[in-house]
Each structure stands twice: as C-alpha cells, then as structure tokens.
Amino acid sequence: MIPNGTLIANRYEIVRHIAGGGMGSVYEARDNRLKHTVALKQLVLTDPNARKAFEREATILAPLRHPGLPNVSDYFDDPFGLFLVMEYIPGDDLGHLLNQRNQPFALAQVLQWADQLFDALIYLHQRGIVHRDIKPQNLKLTAEGTIILLDFGISKQTAGSSMMAATPGFAPMEQMQGSGTDARSDLYALSATLYCLLSGRGLEGSITRLSAMALQQADPLPPLHSVNPLVPPAVSTVIMQGLAVHAHHRPASAAAMRRMLQQAAQTSRYTTRKRYRAPVPR
C-alpha cells in the first residue's frame, strides 16, 4: 500500500487508500497541477502481455463519455506500478449500503438503478466493450441518486481474450470456465446484482448451479420472488432469465432485457392496482 502523502509522477499526491485487490489498488489523490481530486487505479504487473492489455484498456476507456461511467483522463508507468487516472466519484457503493441496511432495497429504487445500468451497458456494448465485473461493490451511488459503474479492471473488447477473471456468485459460467464472454455475460452479472439487492443475500455460483443441473438436481438458486415476496413474479421471471446458466437462454441484449424488465414492472403495477382496488361505495 502506498503511504498517504506520497507524490506519484511528481503530480498526484496520495490522500487515502480506497480499495485493493490482488493486482493493485485504488487511491484518492490530489492532482497538484490541476488542483482537483482524482482516483488513481494502480496495477502491479510483471507480465508484458498484461501491461499491453492495461495500455489497450486505457485507450479504450479514455474516449467514453456517459453519465453512468467515470471519465478516464490519463495513464502512466511509475516505479509504484501502472496507473490509470480517473474521475473521482464520492459516495458509497451499493455493497456497503446493503450491508449497512441488513435488508433488501425497495423494488422501485432497484428498478430505477437497473434502468440506469442498462443504459450504461447499452452504451458499452455498442462499442464492443464487456465490463465483466458488475457487482454491488462496483456500483457507486452519488448524492444526486445516479449509479456509476466502476472498476473496468477486467473489461475487454468482445473479440479476443478468454482470460478468466471473475467474482464468484456474480460471474457467469462461461467466465468462470474461461471460455470467453460477450454482452450476455454482463447481463448475468447485472441480474445477479439485482437479485442480491432485492433479496439481501448472496447467490450460489454459476459452476455450483451447473453441477446441480448435470446431476439432474434442482437449481440451488431459488426464484427471487420466493425469497422476497414483495418482488412481483413477472419481475422475478425476467431477472431469473438473466441468470440462466447458459448464455443462449438469457436475453439477447441489454436493450432487450431492459424492455422486458420495464414491461414486467408496468404489468405488475397494473395487476397490483387492480387486485387491491378499493370497493365502489354502494
């Protein structure tokens, strides 16, 4: 871990360590040249191929401009490692907020966040980018109520790499097996995230579920509406479809799944109003 106050590249002063993993860390830093706060993502890599992939990722992310994504302004090599300079997003991540609540989020709130995330995924997928690590801990909630999708540490262009890097419980089978990912892989991870936010519990991993299927056993992941009865069955069905073990059973695209979820939510609201309509006075 880099000590607070350390000056990186004679420009960025480390303020605090935000998060860390096996390959590096994220720091809040002060840009002493432009006099503002940034996020520095540090990667400690020795593999030349990994370094090239990092540089390629930086050039892919730099042009992206979307309200649900952080801006990337620069990358550089330093004795402390490789660094990506990103927009600093204040706020808490949804994983932290969920742990604090110790109960699921409200359906209306999660559906609003889901719509924002689908918009960001549509933007990414249209540019051939798969995020590959969507989970509550990578979703930052701003003071304005906007959800920002963070940590493109293992994102990639859809053509190419089959390198396995995944978060169990949120990663689909094809990613866990290292057999390649596409836009539908992000739909699995987003569906797992929505399931987690609406159930308040973790998920069985995709490999565990695949093993159960191979043994002709029941799926160990129960339908969402059976875990949280406040989730309408129609909404639960769409999310469970996004959680299909095999990619070809999931919705074809983020846009398609977004429409399915919007329609399910709208139908559920109408059905609920009709079911609980007040009796007409005699």
RAPEZI-V243695 format. One record per residue. N is the residue number from 1. PSI is psi in whole degrees, -180 to 180 (* if undefined). Layout:
n=N psi=PSI
n=N psi=PSI
This chain:
n=1 psi=136
n=2 psi=129
n=3 psi=147
n=4 psi=142
n=5 psi=-11
n=6 psi=136
n=7 psi=121
n=8 psi=131
n=9 psi=29
n=10 psi=27
n=11 psi=-44
n=12 psi=118
n=13 psi=121
n=14 psi=125
n=15 psi=-48
n=16 psi=158
n=17 psi=128
n=18 psi=-50
n=19 psi=161
n=20 psi=159
n=21 psi=-168
n=22 psi=-27
n=23 psi=-4
n=24 psi=-164
n=25 psi=168
n=26 psi=134
n=27 psi=146
n=28 psi=133
n=29 psi=159
n=30 psi=122
n=31 psi=104
n=32 psi=-14
n=33 psi=-48
n=34 psi=-2
n=35 psi=49
n=36 psi=169
n=37 psi=139
n=38 psi=169
n=39 psi=128
n=40 psi=120
n=41 psi=117
n=42 psi=132
n=43 psi=130
n=44 psi=102
n=45 psi=143
n=46 psi=-19
n=47 psi=121
n=48 psi=-35
n=49 psi=-38
n=50 psi=-37
n=51 psi=-42
n=52 psi=-39
n=53 psi=-39
n=54 psi=-45
n=55 psi=-40
n=56 psi=-40
n=57 psi=-42
n=58 psi=-42
n=59 psi=-27
n=60 psi=-42
n=61 psi=-29
n=62 psi=-41
n=63 psi=-10
n=64 psi=132
n=65 psi=106
n=66 psi=141
n=67 psi=-18
n=68 psi=11
n=69 psi=145
n=70 psi=146
n=71 psi=139
n=72 psi=127
n=73 psi=-22
n=74 psi=165
n=75 psi=153
n=76 psi=163
n=77 psi=142
n=78 psi=158
n=79 psi=-26
n=80 psi=-11
n=81 psi=-168
n=82 psi=142
n=83 psi=140
n=84 psi=128
n=85 psi=119
n=86 psi=161
n=87 psi=134
n=88 psi=125
n=89 psi=107
n=90 psi=157
n=91 psi=179
n=92 psi=152
n=93 psi=159
n=94 psi=-28
n=95 psi=-44
n=96 psi=-44
n=97 psi=-37
n=98 psi=-41
n=99 psi=-38
n=100 psi=-40
n=101 psi=-39
n=102 psi=28
n=103 psi=160
n=104 psi=158
n=105 psi=160
n=106 psi=145
n=107 psi=-48
n=108 psi=-39
n=109 psi=-46
n=110 psi=-38
n=111 psi=-36
n=112 psi=-44
n=113 psi=-41
n=114 psi=-41
n=115 psi=-40
n=116 psi=-42
n=117 psi=-38
n=118 psi=-39
n=119 psi=-42
n=120 psi=-40
n=121 psi=-40
n=122 psi=-44
n=123 psi=-46
n=124 psi=-48
n=125 psi=-32
n=126 psi=-22
n=127 psi=14
n=128 psi=23
n=129 psi=127
n=130 psi=127
n=131 psi=-51
n=132 psi=9
n=133 psi=46
n=134 psi=127
n=135 psi=163
n=136 psi=-35
n=137 psi=-17
n=138 psi=16
n=139 psi=112
n=140 psi=129
n=141 psi=118
n=142 psi=169
n=143 psi=-24
n=144 psi=-3
n=145 psi=10
n=146 psi=140
n=147 psi=128
n=148 psi=128
n=149 psi=114
n=150 psi=178
n=151 psi=81
n=152 psi=29
n=153 psi=-27
n=154 psi=18
n=155 psi=160
n=156 psi=162
n=157 psi=146
n=158 psi=-32
n=159 psi=121
n=160 psi=-116
n=161 psi=139
n=162 psi=15
n=163 psi=129
n=164 psi=120
n=165 psi=115
n=166 psi=158
n=167 psi=111
n=168 psi=141
n=169 psi=-27
n=170 psi=-20
n=171 psi=140
n=172 psi=168
n=173 psi=-45
n=174 psi=-31
n=175 psi=-40
n=176 psi=-33
n=177 psi=-7
n=178 psi=29
n=179 psi=11
n=180 psi=149
n=181 psi=161
n=182 psi=-168
n=183 psi=-32
n=184 psi=-22
n=185 psi=-39
n=186 psi=-33
n=187 psi=-37
n=188 psi=-49
n=189 psi=-40
n=190 psi=-41
n=191 psi=-40
n=192 psi=-38
n=193 psi=-45
n=194 psi=-40
n=195 psi=-46
n=196 psi=-46
n=197 psi=-32
n=198 psi=-15
n=199 psi=-24
n=200 psi=18
n=201 psi=162
n=202 psi=172
n=203 psi=152
n=204 psi=140
n=205 psi=155
n=206 psi=-33
n=207 psi=-40
n=208 psi=-42
n=209 psi=-41
n=210 psi=-41
n=211 psi=-40
n=212 psi=-41
n=213 psi=-41
n=214 psi=-30
n=215 psi=8
n=216 psi=37
n=217 psi=165
n=218 psi=149
n=219 psi=123
n=220 psi=-8
n=221 psi=109
n=222 psi=153
n=223 psi=143
n=224 psi=-42
n=225 psi=-16
n=226 psi=-21
n=227 psi=-40
n=228 psi=99
n=229 psi=-13
n=230 psi=-12
n=231 psi=120
n=232 psi=144
n=233 psi=-36
n=234 psi=-41
n=235 psi=-43
n=236 psi=-41
n=237 psi=-42
n=238 psi=-45
n=239 psi=-40
n=240 psi=-31
n=241 psi=-39
n=242 psi=-23
n=243 psi=14
n=244 psi=136
n=245 psi=-42
n=246 psi=132
n=247 psi=-35
n=248 psi=-9
n=249 psi=-5
n=250 psi=166
n=251 psi=151
n=252 psi=-26
n=253 psi=167
n=254 psi=-38
n=255 psi=-41
n=256 psi=-44
n=257 psi=-34
n=258 psi=-46
n=259 psi=-42
n=260 psi=-43
n=261 psi=-40
n=262 psi=-44
n=263 psi=-41
n=264 psi=-42
n=265 psi=-42
n=266 psi=-44
n=267 psi=-41
n=268 psi=-39
n=269 psi=-43
n=270 psi=-44
n=271 psi=-41
n=272 psi=-43
n=273 psi=-42
n=274 psi=-40
n=275 psi=-37
n=276 psi=25
n=277 psi=136
n=278 psi=144
n=279 psi=145
n=280 psi=128
n=281 psi=141
n=282 psi=*
